[in-house]
């Protein structure tokens, strides 16, 4: 966690000359701070870069890090120092080490002066501009180091532990330790709102306020929230600009310390956070925290287990996909192709399989951009096949092939083992007679697998010891207590997931503590609770922003307290898997309600909306979401995903049940054992929904009803 270095004396505000600023004057003065770069655009580039790095966990620890440090120190920095005026950027492994070095600005400058007598500058680039800058960097590299590869192959996803040969670096800063710390930083800024320009503009303003507070908060160890911390990091990644700006704003070179991550009570970081909250309120008259900008916890990558050799009792091979659907979302040509008629051209797309080619569709000029409604889906038998793309330009009365215009879209490159839904993007270079052109293609690949059916057998709720850490497994320990009044007690039920052959394939724990507003579930394989494969738990506005804080709420995961919205985060051994938000919505004409759900698939970045309504007659209440059909009535589940993802989709099903329990309106005098039915929920018949019972319908939970009743009782006590 970032913090500055002044933490020796009692923190206080000190304006000098007996001057005192009102809250309004302090806020206005902070707003007037100006930076020497476009902070929002640079922050977008920063998040894009961190996202690319996070695809390669080998860059956080191990031999790849040591090799990258060696390449950075011995090859890249000397090369960049010789070309200070060039527009350069480094290959991903080196750029990552450079990034970590720059976040120690004072030491970075000292190292550069020591080795090169100059500070080697750096600039963040958006993805397209970075690709262009890499071309020039590669040219200079190959000229200087003909026997050294410019870019190296980096494995995607986790790698096995290995014996590491540490590189003995002459750089003063501990780059090895810095790489692992920055992994934790990215997790806290990895949700979609950190790519929202409105949220980033607010982050820039709060960074200005942070700097203004730093100027007048003497002897304070200030700890930023993650929104202004992102801006602080982004600023430092432009070292010459950062030094000039910090001297102008603060009168000194503002150092940065990210070596402290211990947030336990009484630590420097914990005490510094408390001091920052007090000083911020004293300076600006407002709260320091902001929704969506607070500490999210630790990343779950490597904490859990992957599903191993699980028999779901199916006759067909569920590890082999039956169909692959490629849905094109956007196709764009950068500029009109050269030819006598300019905009008179055709783009043909053909699906190639082992039996030959089949024409799918054509795109015609003068348009240069085509979107979902104008495009088509490709149904593929596997990901081994390709899409042939051909550009034809009209010269005279006929269409001729664009020079070197035949390109192939290799679908296999878009598919990973992590998910059955994958976004993809490809840029195909088309070379013409007078100028090159680029065709940009983006879309979604969906893998469809044979159906797997499982059923949840529901256990009873008991009072047990509450888990201390929601991210780790825990034993079931019965307790004589009341979870509504005790922090250490919870209601807990154990359920089993049965295959088609009635074999237990997964075990589930669902737990609630109304007093601490805590709900969650663990899913583990077999009878060993230590074999945890994924978990889910409630999250609040420390994770998610308000809709008003982002430019487009539909493209972000937000939490609206005005709707009493609730959210569940699902995590597996690779990190965040999904976020599900929900609120209860009432049709004013019929006075009937429905559960409105928003599903964000963290792995693919895809978002979808769903409504859980009642059924007619004796029909079961069902919900289709992602690759899962959930029967809410009898707690049976049907999957069309790879069996390796069954725990995650089981978690999604439990999250749906959990959010239904928390958001469902109940009679005002409801207590456990009574019916939860109201006129608004009549169509759902909640008392008969087995999945809702499994997720805590019949016990006290931190539901909206419970919280509302507790607030009413507190108000009554206050009035007395």
Secondary structure by P-SEA (a helix, b strand, c coil): cccccccccbbbbbbcccccccaaaaaaaaaacccccaaaaaaaaaaaaaaaaaacccccccaaaaaaaaaaacccaaaaaacccccccccaaaaaaaaaaacaaaaaaaaaaacccccbbbbbbcaaaaaaaaaaaaaaaaaaccccccbbbbbccccccccccccccccccaaaaaaaaaaaaaaaacccccccaaaaaaaaaaaaaaaaaaaccccccccccaaaaaaaaaaacaaaaaaaaaaaacccbbbbbccccccccccaaaaaaaaaaaaaaaacccccccccccccccccccccccccccccccccccccccbbbbbbcbbbbcccccccccccbbbbbbbbcccbbbbcccccccccccccccbbbbbcccccbbbbbbbbbbcccccccccccccccccccccccccccccbbbbbbbbcccbbbbbbbbbbbbbbccbbbbbbbbbbbbbccccccccccccbbbbcccccccccbbbbbbbbbbcccccccbbbbbbbbcccccccccccccccccccccbbbbbcccccccccccccccccccccccccccbbbbbccccccbbbbbbbbbcccccbbbbbbbbbcccccccbbbbbbbbccccccccccccbbbccccbbbbbcccccaaaaaaaaaaaaaaaaaaaccccccccccccccccccccccccccaaaaaaccccccccaaaaaaaaaaaaaaaac
